[in-house]
Amino acid sequence: MTVEAEAGRLRGEADEPGWEVDPDDEWGVAVIATVGRQLKLRREAVGMRAAEFGAAVGYGEDLVYKVESGKRIPRQEYLDRADEVLGAGGLISAAWEDVKKVRYPKKVRELAKLEAQAVEISVYECVSVNGLLQTPEHARALFESWQPVYSPEEVERLVAARTARQSVFERSPAPALSFVHEEAALRRPVGGTMVWRQQLERLLEVGRLRNVSLQVMPMSSEAHPGLNGRIEILKFADGSAVGRSDGAFNGRPTTDPKHIRVLELRYGTIRSQALPPRESLALVEQLLGET
């Protein structure tokens, strides 16, 4: 199943035409408001009331008003159906090209954009499985455990956004991906036994890809530079890089070459102390056998 298909499956057939708009996302707010306004103008131009239009596209009147007022992000199927009902000749359906660029939270979009451009991605995780490697079920279990509690709708939006980021594995040419995870994190059965088994199987699947290096830091290891938290380094074709570490530079993304060298040194040391890829996969297989 492709990433887009999986994201579509996650959205499901719920009674909602889309997700709520993030008020802090100025660009997203503007795009969705413009699309909603165009939908309303076209509906009124053909003389359809909101309730009548909602019945025709398969959604309630209240949700039609939310889309038209820019408070709800419409899905592709909503726009396609609206195009048919209003006889827009493809103009409404074409709005999906703009909507899909803002359908996920702003921070996730920015991260996904960087990941889509990177030729090398290096990540050390100390408390959980990295988002690029998470199954949808694992991601959902994590989001459902967060406080303050997310609404069911927002959980599905976050899960779909995280799943969509995994298109990085479908890129050609493929980027070089390196992951180091703490063994303790791989022993935590997030989501229950079946969800955790699927997650371990996913790690084995990705870890066997030719462009991926998956390593595990054993619980028997001594102190190392990653104990302060996650480290991420993304490198690009032009030689530039961006990095972030929970334990350095106030946890903020940095492009300063001196900071990048520090993060590279720390990540290199972590990799040298972790189990080699072959032994790491063997450990994951062992953990899978214990579930």
PyMOL commands that set and color helices and strands:
alter all, ss='L'
color gray80, all
select helices_A, chain A and resi 3-11+26-45+50-57+61-68+76-86+93-99+106-117+131-133+136-145+152-170+183-186+193-207+249-251+257-273+277-290
alter helices_A, ss='H'
color red, helices_A
select strands_A, chain A and resi 118-125+176-182+212-217+231-236+241-245
alter strands_A, ss='S'
color yellow, strands_A
deselect
rebuild
show_as cartoon
